[in-house]
């Protein structure tokens, strides 16, 4: 497993962030997604690096209507 810290450009309310979290958790080879209402721009994504890349995760976020950057890996 590998975890990346993602910074989301948009300001999302709690409902939108929860929907995004649930949607990302349904993506194959993403094993966990953590968000915190106190830091609505931050997301931690745990994934199986043998099957999905950090760039693929960013593309998936883009398909879901948000712009994001990887802050660390």
C-alpha positions as CSV (number, residue, x, y, z in Angstrom):
1,X,0.0,0.0,0.0
2,X,1.0,3.6,-0.6
3,X,-0.6,6.8,0.7
4,X,-0.6,10.2,-1.0
5,X,-1.6,13.5,0.4
6,X,-3.8,15.5,-2.0
7,X,-4.7,19.1,-1.9
8,X,-8.0,20.0,-3.6
9,X,-8.3,23.5,-5.1
10,X,-12.0,23.9,-4.7
11,X,-13.7,24.7,-1.5
12,X,-16.1,21.8,-0.9
13,X,-18.8,21.7,1.7
14,X,-19.1,18.6,4.0
15,X,-21.7,16.9,1.8
16,X,-19.7,17.3,-1.4
17,X,-16.6,16.1,0.3
18,X,-18.4,13.1,1.7
19,X,-19.8,12.3,-1.8
20,X,-16.3,12.6,-3.3
21,X,-14.8,10.4,-0.6
22,X,-17.4,7.7,-1.1
23,X,-16.9,7.9,-4.9
24,X,-13.1,7.6,-4.7
25,X,-13.4,4.6,-2.3
26,X,-15.3,2.8,-5.0
27,X,-12.4,3.1,-7.5
28,X,-10.6,-0.2,-8.1
29,X,-7.3,-0.4,-6.1
30,X,-8.0,2.6,-3.9
31,X,-8.3,1.0,-0.5
32,X,-9.0,4.0,1.7
33,X,-9.8,7.7,1.5
34,X,-9.7,10.0,4.5
35,X,-11.0,13.5,4.7
36,X,-11.5,15.9,7.6
37,X,-14.2,18.6,7.8
38,X,-11.7,21.0,9.6
39,X,-9.3,20.8,6.6
40,X,-11.7,20.6,3.6
41,X,-9.0,21.0,1.0
42,X,-7.0,17.9,2.2
43,X,-7.5,14.3,1.3
44,X,-5.4,11.2,2.1
45,X,-5.7,8.4,-0.4
46,X,-4.3,4.9,0.2
47,X,-3.9,2.7,-2.9
48,X,-2.3,-0.4,-4.4
49,X,0.7,1.1,-6.3
50,X,1.1,-2.0,-8.4
51,X,-2.3,-1.3,-10.1
52,X,-3.0,2.4,-10.0
53,X,-0.7,5.4,-10.2
54,X,-1.0,8.8,-8.4
55,X,-1.6,10.5,-11.7
56,X,-4.5,8.1,-12.4
57,X,-5.9,9.1,-9.0
58,X,-5.7,12.8,-10.0
59,X,-7.4,12.1,-13.3
60,X,-10.2,10.4,-11.5
61,X,-10.6,13.4,-9.2
62,X,-10.7,15.6,-12.3
63,X,-13.5,13.4,-13.8
64,X,-15.4,14.0,-10.6
65,X,-15.2,17.8,-11.1
66,X,-12.3,18.8,-8.8
67,X,-8.8,20.1,-9.4
68,X,-6.1,18.7,-7.2
69,X,-2.4,18.4,-6.7
70,X,-0.3,15.8,-5.0
71,X,1.4,17.4,-2.0
72,X,3.6,14.4,-1.0
73,X,4.0,10.8,-2.0
